[in-house]
């Protein structure tokens, strides 16, 4: 008789735990996982597995202030590249970054959710709608 | 019971002897590529010898706009690769891994690195110099070379590395990320995936084995 009661309690506990994790948290975890593999394919060669960059050739992604302040510009940088000079962590960079024109807003949201919550960054979930809006402001968008 | 124990001791002893024999045997790297046999006369006797594929003579311009020929590598083992500075795909990882190789052998004149640019139009010595500086390359063990299209793509074949201009490939060039290990006689002794950390570690282990061949007292 006791076993079914314990079983029921366990199920209730599981459901309540699940509810604690909000919808956005689940989405964030999904985006993060998808973003990780896309990052490896499209970004990691230059920016490094740990976002450490490479010498003075490719900047690291560990400057949390830069990532936070440039949040609205990041989708444009990912899609169209960057042709500006940068100083990050007191290192100077002037190598042009090539764009990743084939990435969809959804994929960019995955990547930025991954980068934005790795390497010390804490951007939280980066929504697909946010990417779509940002992309309309890119200089390179035609 | 006793017999069994003696047997066990015997087996263990035999294993020890076998193990010791293995340790004495020097590990040697294979010689890769084509080979053919030749016969020649030495002191009136006809002997047969194997001729191995070697890297032919070459002459390129390095990152300091100085001519670098095969002679620069005559008394060294070296690692060769093919890359280009604006490469968005595998080259950064290859360069990063070669930097590890350089760091391990920095100051060892018996070890050199030779990176050929396959972007013969854009990667002038000046561009190569900037790339090397930004990468953090120190000293002259790592040579970045520029050459004519025919010369670079021709020598890529000799290293058995595929490289081709292709507007569909990322950055405009299709190429393989092999790191080729060459001995002091310009024979190819190993090929390693320059994007794979384990294989790069294997390369460095194999470089130690190859260097050991040239220690005094060894053949």
Interface residues (C-beta under 8 A of the other chain):
Chain A: X45 X46 X48 X54 X55 X56 X57 X58 X95 X96 X98
Chain B: X86 X88 X89 X90 X91 X92 X93 X95 X96 X99 X131 X133 X134 X135 X136 X171
